[in-house]
Amino acid sequence: MFILYGRVPVCINRDVDNEHSCSNCNSNGVNVAVYRSYYHVFFLPVFPAGVKSAEITCPNCRESKWFKGQAALYEKATRTPLYFYSGVLILAGIMLLFFIHIIFGI
């Protein structure tokens, strides 16, 4: 039997922070991307895995930046999308229909 499963990292939020400037090229604003991984079976997301991570880069010189506490704020403010739980929701729906069928005979 051939089962496709694995873990995939996905960007769940992108933003531009205009309050900070690049120390390398003095460009105003930095790009912020927040990533989260999820486990999948047959390319259907089952549940999130690991922790969120933020990547802050300069749009001009592409150098990665680290602003103390700024990455943590973006990680905390970004919510995990509901579709990361779609496998669990589908399984719960099938189980609910099964129990309704057994209990009520519908």
N, C-alpha and C positions, 0 to 999 in steps of 0.2 A: 504494500500500500504506500502511496506517495503522499506525504503530508508536508505542506509548506508551512514553516513556522520560523520565528526569529524575533529579533529586537531591532527597531528602527528609530533613529533620532530624527526629530521633526522640529522645524522652527515654528513656535506657537505665537510669537509676537515680534513685530519689528517697529522701531520707533527712532526718531531723530531727537537727540538732546542738544538743544541750542545754548544751554547754560555753560557748557564746557567747551574748551578749545584744545586743539592738538598741540602738544608740547614740541613736536618735531617740526611741523610746517606752519604753525600758528593759524591753521584753518579754523573757522568758527563752526561749531557743531560737530557731533560725533554720532555714528550709527550704533544703535543698540539692537541686538537680536537675542531672544530668549529661546532656549532649546529644551526639549523634554523627549525622552525615549518612551516607546511603548512596545509591548509584546503583541505579536499578531499570529493568527492561525488562518491559513488560506487568505492572507492579506486583509483580514478583518481584525481591527484593533480589539484586543481583549481587555487589557488594563495597562495603566501607566507604570513605568519602571524607572527606578533611580530618582534622582533629584533634578530640579530645574537648574540650568546654567545659563548665564548671560555672557555674551561676547560684545565688547565695546571696541569699535574700530573707527579710524579716521576715514572719511569718504574720499579725501584728497590723496593721501600717501599710503592708505591701506594698512597702516601700522596698528597693531592691537594695543589698546590702552587699558589701564586699570585705574579707575577712580575709586578711592577708598569709600566703601559703603554704597556707591551708586549701583553697582551690579546687584548687590543684595536687595536693594529697594525695588529694582525692576523684577527680580525673581519673585519677590514676595507679592508684588502687585499683579503679576500675570497669573490668570486662572487657567487651570488645565481644561482644555476643550471637552465637551460632553462626548464627542465621538470617540474619545480614547476608551470609553466604557461601553461601546456599542456591542461588543461580543458578550459581555456580562448581561446587558439589557436584553439582548435577543434570547440568550439562554434562560433568563428569568421569565420572559414572556412565554416561551415554549413550556416551561415547567408549570406556569400558572394555567395555561390552556389544558395541559395534561391533567392537573388536579381538578379543574372544573369538569372535565370530561368524566373522570372517575367518580367524583362526588355526585354530580347532578345527572350524569348519563346523557349529556347533550351531544 
